[in-house]
């Protein structure tokens, strides 16, 4: 069933129950097949390089490896690179399937000793205050927080988790108003591929609906059997598998308010991992902010 299409243009008949169901699916569906997730994002490296460079820079300043909390660690795209760089990682995610795949990839005893896997909610991580030097939320993780209150709680949790002077860094998409209003019935990104574990030949395609009442874009990812001749592919009435992915759009000024309200000092807000300014030509918002150190109080004479 192609749920979510009625969300386009904020149609009033959309029920709270439907929105809640779509948000639950939109948080989990895309991450249930961890092997397929790894396959689909195997060519994404820019963010990994940026986060490792940031950690290494801060590590050099501190004179030791960092204690890092990664929110939405998934299958370990970023966590594994940080481990390889010598840091101590707490990899947090709400999806057990993703964390199990992450843990299975860590085979070296020295790296296992520096990894903690934590299945938990990123708005209320079960950690002690001031435990970490660096908190990360890579690859649109924060876009799975669908209300202002959830975002506020996550930023507050990141603040509490950090030691004085610690850094919070993350990236989210820059909302593309033209893309958000595309026809929700048209399929895009049609791609033929072979499933990494089953070997099945499939077709990937997507469309989406934007709900302006909640600022959530509901992406539908269709997986269909591939025809023997690619040009003969026509989307069937019922897909073999339909995956729902929900992303809350976070606008730049809204993001800056979240940073300031949580008490962080904004140190960088660029449009990509190369430092480009925010503009219509970029897709991301890459943010670095710091928890200010406690003011030094001179002793009374």
SEVEXDO-190867 format. One record per residue (C-alpha): residue in one letter; x, y, z. Coordinates in steps of 0.1 Angstrom, whole numbers, padded with zeros to 4 digits, always signed. Example, Ala and Ser with C-alpha at 12.3 -4.5 7.8 and 13.67 -1.06 7.14 Angstrom:
BEGIN
A+0123-0045+0078
S+0137-0011+0071
This chain:
BEGIN
X+0000+0000+0000
X+0014+0034-0011
X+0008+0052+0022
X+0019+0088+0025
X+0009+0101-0009
X-0020+0120+0007
X+0005+0139+0028
X+0015+0160-0003
X+0004+0196+0000
X-0008+0191+0036
X-0042+0176+0027
X-0066+0179+0057
X-0078+0143+0055
X-0045+0130+0067
X-0050+0115+0102
X-0027+0116+0132
X-0027+0078+0131
X-0014+0077+0096
X+0013+0103+0103
X+0024+0083+0134
X+0025+0050+0114
X+0045+0066+0086
X+0070+0081+0111
X+0075+0048+0128
X+0081+0031+0094
X+0102+0060+0082
X+0126+0055+0112
X+0130+0018+0108
X+0122+0004+0073
X+0154+0016+0056
X+0176+0001+0082
X+0162-0034+0086
X+0184-0049+0058
X+0218-0039+0070
X+0237-0056+0042
X+0216-0037+0016
X+0222-0005+0035
X+0259-0010+0033
X+0257-0017-0004
X+0237+0014-0012
X+0261+0038+0006
X+0294+0020-0002
X+0306+0049-0023
X+0300+0077+0003
X+0334+0088+0017
X+0335+0126+0020
X+0317+0127+0054
X+0339+0099+0068
X+0370+0118+0059
X+0357+0151+0074
X+0347+0135+0107
X+0380+0116+0110
X+0400+0148+0102
X+0380+0167+0129
X+0386+0140+0155
X+0423+0138+0147
X+0426+0176+0149
X+0409+0177+0183
X+0430+0147+0194
X+0462+0165+0186
X+0450+0195+0207
X+0442+0172+0236
X+0474+0151+0233
X+0455+0118+0234
X+0429+0098+0216
X+0393+0111+0219
X+0363+0096+0237
X+0336+0098+0210
X+0298+0093+0211
X+0283+0087+0176
X+0246+0091+0174
X+0229+0070+0147
X+0261+0049+0142
X+0243+0024+0120
X+0266-0003+0105
X+0297+0017+0114
X+0306+0037+0082
X+0321+0065+0104
X+0327+0045+0136
X+0351+0020+0120
X+0372+0048+0105
X+0374+0065+0139
X+0384+0033+0155
X+0411+0028+0129
X+0424+0062+0138
X+0428+0052+0174
X+0398+0068+0192
X+0375+0053+0218
X+0339+0050+0203
X+0305+0046+0218
X+0283+0037+0188
X+0246+0044+0196
X+0217+0034+0174
X+0181+0023+0180
X+0183-0005+0153
X+0198-0038+0166
X+0202-0051+0130
X+0226-0022+0122
X+0246-0025+0154
X+0250-0062+0150
X+0266-0057+0116
X+0288-0030+0130
X+0301-0052+0158
X+0307-0081+0134
X+0331-0059+0114
X+0353-0052+0143
X+0377-0082+0145
X+0409-0068+0159
X+0411-0072+0197
X+0427-0037+0201
X+0397-0021+0183
X+0371-0042+0201
X+0386-0029+0234
X+0379+0007+0222
X+0343+0001+0210
X+0311+0001+0230
X+0279-0006+0211
X+0248+0009+0227
X+0212+0003+0215
X+0193+0034+0227
X+0174+0065+0218
X+0196+0094+0209
X+0172+0119+0227
X+0180+0101+0260
X+0212+0082+0258
X+0220+0062+0291
X+0254+0078+0297
X+0271+0098+0324
X+0275+0136+0321
X+0307+0149+0307
X+0319+0115+0294
X+0329+0125+0259
X+0352+0149+0241
X+0333+0147+0208
X+0296+0139+0199
X+0288+0131+0163
X+0255+0128+0144
X+0265+0120+0108
X+0246+0114+0076
X+0212+0131+0084
X+0207+0113+0117
X+0190+0143+0133
X+0164+0143+0105
X+0148+0113+0122
X+0138+0136+0151
X+0104+0147+0138
X+0094+0174+0164
X+0111+0204+0179
X+0109+0188+0213
X+0128+0157+0201
X+0155+0179+0186
X+0157+0200+0217
X+0161+0169+0239
X+0188+0155+0216
X+0208+0187+0216
X+0205+0188+0254
X+0217+0152+0256
X+0247+0160+0235
X+0255+0190+0258
X+0253+0168+0289
X+0274+0140+0273
X+0303+0164+0265
X+0331+0174+0288
X+0337+0212+0291
X+0350+0225+0258
X+0338+0194+0239
X+0326+0195+0203
X+0293+0185+0188
X+0294+0179+0150
X+0267+0168+0126
X+0253+0170+0090
X+0218+0172+0077
X+0203+0180+0043
X+0198+0216+0032
X+0160+0217+0023
X+0155+0219-0014
X+0121+0235-0019
X+0119+0226-0056
X+0127+0189-0050
X+0102+0187-0020
X+0073+0197-0043
X+0080+0172-0071
X+0051+0151-0084
X+0047+0124-0057
X+0034+0099-0083
X+0065+0099-0106
X+0094+0075-0100
X+0129+0088-0099
X+0165+0074-0096
X+0156+0042-0114
X+0186+0019-0108
X+0192-0018-0117
X+0213-0038-0092
X+0219-0072-0077
X+0211-0077-0040
X+0244-0082-0021
X+0233-0113-0002
X+0205-0129-0021
X+0219-0122-0056
X+0184-0113-0068
X+0183-0088-0097
X+0162-0059-0087
X+0152-0024-0097
X+0154+0005-0072
X+0133+0037-0077
X+0118+0064-0054
X+0093+0092-0051
X+0082+0113-0022
X+0056+0136-0006
X+0063+0166+0016
X+0041+0173+0046
X+0044+0211+0052
X+0024+0208+0085
X+0052+0188+0101
X+0082+0197+0078
X+0087+0159+0071
X+0094+0145+0037
X+0081+0110+0033
X+0103+0091+0008
X+0090+0059-0008
X+0117+0035-0020
X+0105+0008-0043
X+0122-0025-0049
X+0109-0045-0079
X+0120-0075-0099
X+0143-0065-0128
X+0130-0074-0163
X+0153-0093-0186
X+0155-0062-0208
X+0161-0030-0187
X+0143-0007-0212
X+0112-0029-0207
X+0108-0019-0170
X+0075-0005-0160
X+0066+0000-0124
X+0041-0027-0113
X+0009-0017-0095
X+0022-0034-0063
X+0060-0033-0056
X+0078-0063-0044
X+0090-0043-0014
X+0081-0008-0004
X+0104+0010+0021
X+0094+0042+0038
X+0120+0068+0048
X+0109+0099+0068
X+0132+0129+0070
X+0123+0161+0089
X+0136+0191+0070
X+0157+0214+0092
X+0161+0249+0079
X+0194+0268+0085
X+0180+0295+0108
X+0161+0269+0128
X+0193+0249+0132
X+0212+0279+0144
X+0185+0285+0170
X+0187+0249+0182
X+0225+0253+0186
X+0222+0285+0205
X+0193+0274+0227
X+0212+0243+0238
X+0241+0266+0249
X+0266+0257+0222
X+0289+0281+0204
X+0286+0278+0166
X+0321+0273+0151
X+0312+0263+0115
X+0280+0260+0093
X+0289+0251+0057
X+0272+0237+0027
X+0294+0207+0022
X+0324+0188+0036
X+0347+0211+0017
X+0336+0242+0034
X+0314+0257+0007
X+0288+0283+0018
X+0252+0275+0020
X+0235+0280-0014
X+0212+0265-0039
X+0242+0246-0053
X+0249+0225-0022
X+0229+0196-0006
X+0241+0195+0030
X+0246+0215+0061
X+0277+0206+0079
X+0279+0219+0115
X+0305+0221+0141
X+0298+0237+0175
X+0314+0237+0210
X+0303+0235+0246
X+0321+0265+0261
X+0346+0257+0289
X+0336+0267+0323
X+0348+0303+0331
X+0379+0304+0353
X+0372+0321+0386
X+0402+0337+0402
X+0408+0328+0438
X+0400+0354+0464
X+0430+0369+0480
